[in-house]
Amino acid sequence: MATQDTASETENLTLVQSVRDGLYTEMKNDEDVLVMGEDVGKNGGVFRATEGLYEEFGEDRVIDTPLAESGIVGTAIGMAAYGLKPVPEIQFMGFIYPAFDQIVSHAARIRTRSRGRFTCPMVVRAPYGGGIRAPEHHSESTEAMFAHQPGLKVQIPSTPYDAKGMLISAIRDPDPVVFLEPKLIYRAFRDEVPTDDYEVPLGEAAVRREGTDISVFTWGAMSRPTMEAAEELAEEDGIDVEVVDIRSISPLDEETIVESFKKTGRAAVVHEAPKSGGLGGEIASIIQEEALLYQEAPVERITGFDTPFPLYALEDYYLPEPARIKKGIRDAVNF
């Protein structure tokens, strides 16, 4: 199994290309893996994440479905229960709600309901988040809804390297995984991605930048503006920011969160979902429960607002951007 340091060959890929590479790799490795969803076949998907797979693997393993999210996921659950490894795609996270019942009432419960007789090795892929000037229902960031459900894993890569490795791990996992892809950064940058088969373990956060003054926890597309804010604060204010990319929304890597906070004594959480009920509150609670005596300031939450995701003119204002992230970090450091 290749790692980032030892892979003999790499390709310079965007995040969406890396997703496609992960799908191709596992479909080549395991004939039980199949892809299904709206326009994933001949069209290659709305973002071209499945481009070329239909030609390579045929209509029995790259299945164009009707526009019926509940049917897509419900069919995939049946396939998974009887030994296949389906990877259903929901075109946008905002369209996932008709399938919510299937995911939380059936996929997440099938292991306990059957006392271990059945598992559900299924990965529900969905582009999520804002920033691309999309219509209504195309920019949702409701990962907390799925993280609240026992029996589901919820994963969000923020780099091409992680996208391929985490997707491979998710497909190989015996239980259902909701795999959310930040479409704002689908083609924003490239990364060296091993051509070999490799895994990035699920359930592990990644420290993207070491620091001593404050720990900032983030994920998905917000990792980039957070890193930008951290670098600017180092130059402008001499604030040394540690940036932790959560990656695994469920299960959360509590150990990395707590250890980072114990080092710095201050924290901020950056996510594009609304503040109320968002995962920033869960991370703050973990810090309170496990590291209260290290705390020097309230945990800052730098998030989207408690409104429906706005259209065009207000989209950039809604999403946390470096200036707002820097203000939140300064507030925590200067408390």
N, C-alpha and C positions, 0 to 999 in steps of 0.2 A: 504494500500500500504506500503510495507516494505521500510525501509531506511537502510543505512549501519550500523547505530548505534543501531537500534531497532529490526532488524531481529532476530527471535527466533532461527532459524537454518541456518547454512551456509554449503557450500561445498568448498573444496580447489580445484579450477579449474584453468586450463590454459586459455589463451585468446580464443583460438579456441573452447575449450570445453564450454566456457561461451557463445560464439556465438550460438553454437548448443543448449544450454540450453534456450537462449532467443527465438530461433525459436520454440523449443518444447513448451515452456510456452504459446506463443501466438497462436500456432496452437491448443493447448488444450483449450485455453480460447475462441477462435473465429473460427468457422468453415469456415468463409470466407477467412481466411489466407491460402495461399498455397505457395509452394516452387517450382521453376522450373529452369532448366539449364542443362548444359552438365554434365552427370555422377552424378547428385545429388541424384538419386534414389537408385537403388540397390547397386551402388558402394559407396555411402555415400559422394561423392565429392572428388576432388583431394586432399584436405587437411583434409578430414573427418569431415567437418563442418556440414554436414547433415546426419551423420551416425545414422542409426536406425530409421530415420523419415519415410522412405518408409515402413518399417515393421509395424510401429505404425499407420500411417495415410493412407497408400495405394496409388495406382498409380494415383488416381484422384486429390490428393493434394500434391504429391511429383512427379513431372513430369520430366522425362528425355526428353530432347529436341535434335533436330539436332544441329550440329555445325554451328550455324548461329546467331550471336549476334544481328543483326538487327531484325531478326525474333523473337528471345526470348523477347527482350524488346518491340517490336511492339505489339506482342501478349499480353504481360503483361499490356500495356497501355489500350488496348481494354477491358481486364478483369477489370481493375481498374475503368474505366469510367462507367462500368455497375454494380459496387457494390462489386466486390471481392477485396481482399487485397493481390496481388501477391508480392512475394519476389524473383525476378529473380537473379540468380547468374551469374556473368561473371567470368570465371575461373581465369584470371589474368587481372589487369587493362590495360596492354598493348594490350589486345584483345577487349577493350571496344569501340575503334574508329569506327568500322562499325555500332555500335548502337548510336553513338554520335548524328546523325541527329534525330533519334527517341526521344532521351532524351531531347535535347534542342529545337527542332522544334515542338514537340508534347506534351510530358509529362509536360515540364515546362510551356507551354503556354495554356494548355487546360482550365484552370480556367478562364483566361482573354478572351480567344477566344470565350468561350461559355457564357461569362458574368455570370459566377457562376453556370450555369446549371450543369456542370460536374466538378468534381475534379479528381485527379489522386493519390489515396492512394497507392503508390507503393514504394518499397525499392529496389534499385539496389545495391546488395552487390558485392564487388570485393576485393580480396586480392591485396595489392599494396606495392610498395617499394622494395628496394634491400637488398643485404646482404646474400642471400641464395645460391649463385653460380648457378643461373638459366640461361637458354639460353636467346637470344635476345627476346625482347618484353615481358619479364616476370618480369621486375624490374622497370617499369615506376612509376613516382610520379608526375602526372599531375593534381593534385587536383585544381590548379588555373584555369584551363580551365572550370571546372564546377562551381567554385565559381563566375565566371564572368557572369553566366547566371541567370537573374532574374527568380524567380519561382521555383528554386531548393534549397533544403537544402543539405549541404555537411557536413558529420559528420565523425570524425576519433577518435575512442577510443584508449587509450594507456594502459588500465588496464583491467583485466577480469571483475572487478566490473562494470566499465563503459560500457564494451562491451555488457553485458546483458541488463543493464538498458537503455542505449542509443538505442539499437536495438528495445527493446519493445516500447520505445517512438516513434521511427521512424515508426514502423509498425502501430501504432495508429494515426499517423499524417495524416491529410486529403490530404496532398500534397506530391509530389514526393521527395524522399530522396536518395541521393547517399551516401552509407555507405561503407567507405573504411577501410579495416582491414589490419594493418601492419603485414605482414606475417613473418617478421624477428623475431617478438616476439610472434608468435602464441603459441609457447611452451617453451618460454625462462624462465618463472617464473609462480608461482601460486599465487592466491589471494583468500581471503575468499569472497564468492559470496552467497548472500541469496538464499535459495531454493524457497522463496516466489516470487510472482509477484511484481516487483517494477519498477519505472521509474527514469531515470536520464534525467532532462530537456534538450531539445535541445536548443542551443544558449547560453550556459553558459560555460565559461572557469573555470578551477580549479587551484587554487594556490597550487602547490605541495610542495613548500618550501618558507617560509617567509624569507625576507632579506631586507637589508637597502641600499646596495651600488649600485646595478644594477639589473634591471629587465631583465630576459631572457625568451623570448616567444618561445614555441616549440610545437610539437604535434607528434602523432604517435610513431614510433620506436625511434625517436630522443629524446624522453623524458628521456629514460634511460641513454644514454651517457651524456646528459645535467645535470641530477641529479648527476651523478658520477663526472663530472667536477666541479659542485658547491661544493660538499663535499670536493674534493681535494683542491680547491682554499681556502676554509675556513681554512684548516689545513696548507697549504703551505704559503699563502699570507695574511691570515686574511681578505679576501674579502668575504663579506656577500651577497650571491647571492639569489635573489628571482626568483623562477622558476614558470612560468605560463604555464600550459598545455592548449592550445587554445581549443582543442577538437572539437568545432564547427567552421569549416572553413567558412561556410555561414549558418546562419548569424553570423558575428563576434561579440563577446562580447566586444564592444568598451568600455563600462564602466569599466570593470575589467582591460583592457589594460591601459587605461588612469589613473585610480587610482593607479595602481602599479607604473607606470612611474612617477607620481607626487611625490610618496614617495621616489624614488631612484634617479631620474634625469638622469639616464643613461640606455641604453637598448641595447640588442643584440637579434637577431632572428636566430634560428637554424632550418633549414629544409633541407631535402635531395633532393628536387627538384632543378633544375637549378636556378641560381640567377636571371637572366634576366626575368622579368615578373612574378617572384614568389611572394608568399604572404608576404614575408619579406618586399617588397617595399610598399605594402598596409598598413601593420602595422606601418612602419616608417612614412607614410603619415598621418595616424590617429594621431600619436604622434605629428607631426608638426602642424596639424590643431587644436588639442585640448589641447596641453600642451607645446607649444613652450617655454613659459617663464620659465618652469621648467628644460629645457634641458641644460645639462652640457657638453655633448660630442655628436659627430655624432653617429647615430644608426649603430651598426655593423651587417652585414649579414654574417652568417656562414652557407654555403650552399653547395649543389652539384655544379658541374661546367656546363658551357654552352656547353655541348657535349652530344651525345647519351650516355646512361648508358653503362659503359664499361663491358667487360667480365672479369671473374675470377681474373686475375693477378692484375688488377687495381681497383677492386671493393672496397676494404677496403680504398684505397686512396681517392676514389671519395666521399664516405660517410663521413660526419662530425663525428669525433671520439673525445674522451675526450681531447687529446692534442691540437687539432685544435680549439676546443670549448674554452678551457682555454686561448689560445693565443688571440682569438677574445675578450673575456671578459676582459682580462688584457689590451688590447689596448683601450677599451672603458673607463675602470676605470682610466687608467694612462694618458688619453688625456690631 
